[in-house]
Amino acid sequence: MPITTVRPAPEDMQRCVARFSELQRCDTGLPDMALDGCHRAFLNVLGFSQPKGEGQFSPFGDRAPAPVSHLKAGFGVSFICARPGNGVLMHTHDTVETFMVMKGRWKIEWEGAQGVAGVTLGPLDFIACPVGVQRRFECLEAPAGGDEGLLLGVIAGDSPAAEISPEGVRALVDAGIFPPERLTA
């Protein structure tokens, strides 16, 4: 079956453009963003619907506006900025999540068969994390002359969900961000 050709007006295509210099930084919207070592900002590009599950979060938070949000692309795209020593708690997704380092050096870790394993990535290095694998990322080094690294995140799905690891939930309870009941949920 042939693909239907569409000929949009220029203004319709302009709605599909996101200029990096105009992206809004968002440093709230996910529970762990208030923890030391988890400070980061999202510059959301292509959005998706928020997940509806109990205890589930959008991979890019619920407050990061996406300039391209009218398309159902089947994936979301966001830049993640962090100073060295900052990243995210261990978490998992119900879809594939990928990262490409744009600036700096980043560590990607995951819960493997023999404990935590990881890899260090530099500019233009890429990793794809499978569904259900507990993973985290952390900026190790900002680029020369800069104070934060830049990571490109792409995650599959129109409404992907993230769940924080049990150890991450414990850290959020200990910090008073989650109520103690979350430990038994």
C-alpha positions as CSV (number, residue, x, y, z in Angstrom):
1,M,0.0,0.0,0.0
2,P,1.5,3.4,-1.0
3,I,2.1,6.1,1.6
4,T,-0.3,9.0,1.2
5,T,1.6,12.2,0.2
6,V,0.8,15.3,2.3
7,R,1.6,18.8,1.3
8,P,1.4,21.0,4.4
9,A,1.3,24.8,4.4
10,P,4.5,26.5,5.6
11,E,2.9,27.5,8.9
12,D,2.0,23.8,9.6
13,M,5.6,22.8,9.1
14,Q,6.7,25.7,11.4
15,R,4.8,24.0,14.2
16,C,7.2,21.0,13.8
17,V,10.3,23.1,14.4
18,A,12.0,23.4,17.8
19,R,14.9,25.7,18.0
20,F,17.4,24.8,20.7
21,S,18.0,28.4,21.6
22,E,14.2,28.8,22.3
23,L,13.7,25.6,24.4
24,Q,12.5,26.2,27.9
25,R,14.6,24.7,30.7
26,C,12.6,22.8,33.3
27,D,14.2,21.6,36.5
28,T,11.1,20.3,38.3
29,G,8.4,17.8,37.5
30,L,10.0,14.5,38.7
31,P,10.2,13.5,42.4
32,D,14.0,13.0,42.5
33,M,14.9,16.3,41.0
34,A,15.0,17.9,44.5
35,L,17.6,15.4,45.8
36,D,21.3,16.2,45.9
37,G,23.0,14.4,43.0
38,C,19.8,14.4,41.0
39,H,19.6,18.1,39.9
40,R,19.1,18.4,36.2
41,A,17.1,20.3,33.6
42,F,15.1,19.1,30.7
43,L,14.7,20.9,27.4
44,N,11.8,19.0,26.0
45,V,11.5,18.9,22.2
46,L,8.8,16.4,21.2
47,G,6.2,15.6,23.7
48,F,3.8,12.8,24.5
49,S,0.9,12.2,26.8
50,Q,1.6,11.6,30.5
51,P,1.2,8.0,31.9
52,K,-1.8,7.3,34.1
53,G,-0.4,4.5,36.3
54,E,-0.1,4.8,40.1
55,G,3.5,5.5,41.0
56,Q,4.4,6.1,37.4
57,F,6.0,9.3,36.0
58,S,6.7,10.7,32.5
59,P,10.4,10.2,31.6
60,F,10.8,13.9,31.1
61,G,8.6,15.1,33.9
62,D,5.1,16.6,33.9
63,R,6.2,20.2,33.7
64,A,8.6,20.2,30.7
65,P,6.7,21.9,27.9
66,A,7.4,20.5,24.4
67,P,7.2,22.9,21.5
68,V,6.3,20.0,19.2
69,S,3.4,18.4,21.0
70,H,0.7,18.1,18.3
71,L,2.3,15.1,16.6
72,K,1.8,11.5,17.8
73,A,5.2,10.4,16.8
74,G,5.4,7.2,18.9
75,F,8.4,8.6,20.8
76,G,9.5,11.6,22.9
77,V,12.7,13.7,22.6
78,S,14.4,15.8,25.2
79,F,17.8,17.3,26.1
80,I,19.0,16.7,29.6
81,C,21.5,19.2,31.2
82,A,23.4,18.4,34.4
83,R,26.4,19.6,36.2
84,P,29.0,16.9,37.0
85,G,27.9,14.6,39.8
86,N,24.2,15.0,39.0
87,G,21.9,12.6,37.2
88,V,18.9,10.5,38.0
89,L,18.0,7.7,40.5
90,M,17.8,4.1,39.2
91,H,14.5,3.7,37.4
92,T,12.9,1.6,34.7
93,H,10.6,2.3,31.7
94,D,7.9,0.3,29.9
95,T,9.5,1.2,26.6
96,V,13.0,1.5,25.1
97,E,15.0,4.5,26.2
98,T,18.0,5.8,24.4
99,F,20.7,8.4,25.1
100,M,23.3,10.2,23.0
101,V,25.9,12.4,24.6
102,M,26.0,15.8,23.0
103,K,28.5,17.5,25.4
104,G,30.7,16.3,28.2
105,R,31.2,12.7,29.6
106,W,28.3,10.7,31.1
107,K,28.0,7.5,33.0
108,I,25.1,5.2,32.2
109,E,24.6,2.4,34.8
110,W,22.1,-0.5,35.0
111,E,21.2,-3.3,37.3
112,G,22.7,-6.4,35.7
113,A,22.7,-10.1,36.6
114,Q,25.8,-9.5,38.9
115,G,24.9,-6.1,40.3
116,V,25.4,-2.6,39.0
117,A,27.3,-2.3,35.7
118,G,27.9,0.7,33.6
119,V,29.6,2.4,30.7
120,T,31.1,5.9,30.2
121,L,30.1,7.7,27.1
122,G,31.6,10.8,25.4
123,P,30.2,13.1,22.6
124,L,28.1,11.3,20.0
125,D,28.3,8.0,21.9
126,F,24.9,6.2,22.1
127,I,23.2,3.6,24.2
128,A,19.8,2.0,24.0
129,C,18.3,0.7,27.3
130,P,15.9,-2.3,26.9
131,V,12.4,-2.3,28.4
132,G,12.4,-3.2,32.2
133,V,16.1,-2.7,32.8
134,Q,16.7,-0.5,35.9
135,R,19.0,2.3,34.7
136,R,20.4,5.7,35.7
137,F,22.6,8.3,34.1
138,E,25.1,10.8,35.6
139,C,27.1,13.7,34.2
140,L,30.8,13.0,34.9
141,E,32.4,15.9,33.2
142,A,31.3,19.1,31.5
143,P,32.9,20.1,28.2
144,A,35.9,22.4,28.3
145,G,34.7,25.9,29.1
146,G,31.3,24.7,30.2
147,D,29.7,23.9,33.5
148,E,27.2,21.2,32.5
149,G,27.0,18.3,30.2
150,L,24.2,17.8,27.6
151,L,22.5,14.5,26.9
152,L,19.9,13.7,24.2
153,G,17.2,11.4,25.4
154,V,14.8,9.6,23.1
155,I,12.1,7.3,24.5
156,A,9.6,5.1,22.6
157,G,5.9,5.4,23.0
158,D,3.1,7.9,23.0
159,S,2.7,7.7,26.8
160,P,5.8,6.0,28.3
161,A,6.0,5.5,32.0
162,A,8.9,5.5,34.4
163,E,9.0,3.8,37.8
164,I,11.7,4.6,40.4
165,S,13.6,1.6,41.8
166,P,12.9,0.4,45.4
167,E,16.2,1.9,46.5
168,G,15.2,5.2,44.9
169,V,11.8,5.2,46.6
170,R,13.6,4.7,49.9
171,A,15.9,7.7,49.2
172,L,12.8,9.8,48.4
173,V,11.0,8.7,51.6
174,D,14.2,9.4,53.6
175,A,14.3,12.9,52.1
176,G,10.6,13.5,53.0
177,I,9.6,13.8,49.3
178,F,7.5,10.6,49.4
179,P,5.4,9.6,52.3
180,P,6.5,6.4,54.2
181,E,3.5,4.5,52.8
182,R,5.3,4.5,49.5
183,L,7.7,1.9,50.9
184,T,4.9,-0.7,51.1
185,A,3.1,0.3,47.9
